Amino acid sequence: MMKKSTRIGLTIVGIIIAIYILSPFYLVFTNTFKNANGIVANPVGLAGMSIKQFTTNLSNVVNNSNFNFWYAFGTSAVITIISLALLALFGSMAAWIICRNKAKWSTVVYMIFIASMTIPFQVVMLPLISTFRDVGKFLGIPLLQSIPGIVFAYCGFGGAMTVFILTGFIKGIPYDLEEAASIDGCSPEGTFFRIIFPLLKPVIMTVTILNGMWIWNDYLLPSLMLGQNGKVKTLPVAVQAFVGSYVKQWDLILTAALLAMVPMIIVFLIGQKQIMNGMVEGAVKG
């Protein structure tokens, strides 16, 4: 058994790490209840906080034409929802084929997916932009500064982790279920959508939440593909542009940052149990 002193030490270390991780959110949250002068005078303490000031800050940000909150929120929601739907559908299809196909090329494709997870985005971001520009010109379709283009990019970058997690889960599904469906005259497509896809619900929820938090909060890819001055802006890009417009008005800046964080915080709090269950089930079955 672990010694009492060791448990106490680990608990203290855990508390310190938790405080370190949560301190930025604490600063953002508490300072949205203050005006600009109150933030400068006392950025860490609770003095100067008021509900009235919070509602004032919220109203000023939401109704500010420079921020255009609802448009940016809607753009982020559309990009995130479409990307997650495509990742869940095509990622589960790819994982199923990789698991059930015993050919050598299947293993090669799976290793390519895994290898792509180790490549930093910064290495490929400039070639990505030039490639999207050239392909868009060739096809006559604007892949830059457009929602379809960035959705396509998110499907590419999120596909590796999605296939990796789903593959581990599918390996644990008995092949007898698919054989029985085939004997009953079910086509491969019918077997997937009637047998396999419903069984993937727990792990699909896991990858959807993980990918959703990444896509919603991502700043670098949208800023490169959509541009900070373009018409199409996600919420993180809009917040950054808003910071540039209001360099000294920290009450508005921090309120805008809080509005961008809240949706994913709520999703994580609701789905954290599902994330853990899906990861554990995938690890055990894989």
PyMOL commands that set and color helices and strands:
alter all, ss='L'
color gray80, all
select helices_A, chain A and resi 4-31+36-41+51-62+69-100+104-116+121-139+147-170+175-183+188-199+201-217+220-225+235-245+250-285
alter helices_A, ss='H'
color red, helices_A
deselect
rebuild
show_as cartoon
